[in-house]
Amino acid sequence: MTTKTTPAPMPATPAPAPRLSGDPTVRGLAALLSVNALGNGLFLTISTLWFTRGLGYSVERVGLALTVAGLCGILAALPAGRACDRWNAKGVLTCLHLLQAGAIALYAVADSFPVFLALACLATAGSRANAAARGALYAHVLPPGLRTRALALLRAVNNVGIGAGATLGSVVIVFDTGAAYRGAICLSAAASLLALIPLRAIPVPTRAVPAQPPRTARVAAVRRAAPAAGSGHPLRDVPYLAVTALNAVVNTLYVVLEVGLPLWLLTRTTAPQAVVGWLLVINTVLVVALQVRAVRGVTGPVQAARAFRRGGLLVAAACLAVACSADRSPFAATVVLVAAVVLLTFGEVISQAGSWTLSYDLAPDHAQGTYQGIYQTGISVSQALGPGLLTAFVLPHGIVGWAALATLFAGAALALPATARWAVRELREAR
């Protein structure tokens, strides 16, 4: 006698991941970023020369203005994120692009230092607010299954745009005339305006702008949710703030690349000065080539935290490599510095893949703009304080200073996974 058995069900075929190619939203965001990055790369390349040689301000005055502007930038991201939650990310971004375009254009005629200082504050605050608003827009228009891969592609597009703008800026420097610099500044401002064309075409789902309940209901909801983390009040969400702080520490890698490495090369190594430019080129090319690949397998907070840890440890290793470039022959110093930049860039793309996922997955859906604002505020703090940290505590102490900085990066990287697990638990309880 045989027993009739029911065949085991075939395992379900997993749904294919959404494709980036052909997605109209991703195409629109890529167009927005490429135009905006072209203007940014152009402006970053020529701005210091224009401020000092064109407008005639001393290096000390320009440094003071940019420091004050950096502090203003710290204060701009959170209000921009809140505005995106309250109204519409596209509308907020439109206003910010108009603000930045006006401030940059007026740099061409800023012949008074108070005016120059005010423009620097407006432009920098607009830039940091723009980053927060773009983060909110990504949360609103990109599905979670597509978001991390799309952000990797967009970052590669952004680097290509900045590289193209920097190349154009190099041509302007060759001409080295007031008219050429003014034309470049106006072109950079125009890029901010032209970016509004693809921005307008990006479709925003209705869910991106949640309806506001009556005030009495909102007050009651806030009172009920006040004890819980992740309730839409990031300043009371201690786990998210902790993740933000650790991310800010590792994000200081950009200051290392743009400030620490050039100063170290010029003052403490025998490597040729021209190597400074090549190090930045190597970084840009590697980011474009590797960023999309770096996000593979990063599908949630657990994988993101592990990626962040790996990236942070690579950045720490890069700092130790930089320290080893001192007291060597020009060729050996160059080789070591190139190796350090390769390590730094691998750490950059891997840690960023984790950072993006954590910034969105650890935030409540109804307050993504506000949470992206606080995340960008942490990055702004690291960008504002990083140069002082490097010039006062790292570079003067040579190898010991770089070893201490490597320890800081490694500590933040190793602390992140446990902190992310804490944030996940708190968010689940709040829900």
TABEL-V271488 format. One record per helix or strand of 3 or more residues. SS is the DSSP state (H for helix, E for strand). FROM is the first residue (numbers start at 1). LEN is the number of residues. If there is no record, write none. Layout:
ss & from & len
SS & FROM & LEN
SS & FROM & LEN
This chain:
ss & from & len
H & 24 & 31
H & 59 & 16
H & 76 & 11
H & 89 & 21
H & 113 & 29
H & 144 & 32
H & 178 & 24
H & 206 & 3
H & 215 & 11
H & 234 & 3
H & 238 & 13
H & 253 & 16
H & 275 & 20
H & 301 & 23
H & 330 & 32
H & 365 & 66
